[in-house]
Amino acid sequence: MVSLNLLLTLAAPLVVHAISGKSYTAWDCCKPACGDNSAAGAYNRQTMIGAPRICNINNEPFSISAGLSAAPGCGQSGNAYLCDTYSPIPVSDSLSYGFAIARNKTSCCRCFEITWKSGSPAAGKKMQVQVINIGGDKTTDGSNDLIIYTPGGGVGPVYDGCRQQYGKSWGRTTGGVSSREECAGLPQNLQAGCYWRWNWARGDVNGWNIDYKQITCPTKLEDISGCSV
């Protein structure tokens, strides 16, 4: 039997709030928090249907239930990593799909449409992303920023994930590779996602101003991640 609270949640209209922040990139190869059982309470998984898909070291997906319980490879001796299918996907010259890290702990599996306001080559372009990971705290500076999963986008504070999965990491800790040419140094399965930043966004993306709003998730993103709200 479906609970009344769930029916009310499903029936409620999508409330759209425009938010301003900045865009950044990251790819630390680590298991996303929204797809981990240990994070279930803190990341508000009770509102999710399914959970973000998790892969083993060879980018082979676990079942959703197995992925939730799989031990992370980052900082532990587990075999759970970020799937290479979370790379950005160009749809047209003005629209891309992708996945993101947010700071708001209720954002797991929610989708947002980003519009770039600065970065002259990309200004006006849009990206629709689904949040599969949470980073930081919503009370800290930068709480409205979105971090876009981009191969070669920087490993941030977690240094060992890509080294454990691929044998090395790439570029700056924050920001990752600094030119299109450096994308050739990534594993072949990640290169297209790295080139996205230079071919589609036409720039580094890090620190560019954005506006974004919550949207209904594109089916393409839900099919890749295995989760929705």
Helices and strands as residue ranges (DSSP letters): H 4-11, E 19-26, G 33-35, G 37-39, G 45-47, E 49-50, H 64-69, G 84-86, E 89-92, E 95-102, E 111-116, E 126-134, E 146-149, H 161-166, G 180-185, H 188-199, E 208-215, H 219-225, E 227-228
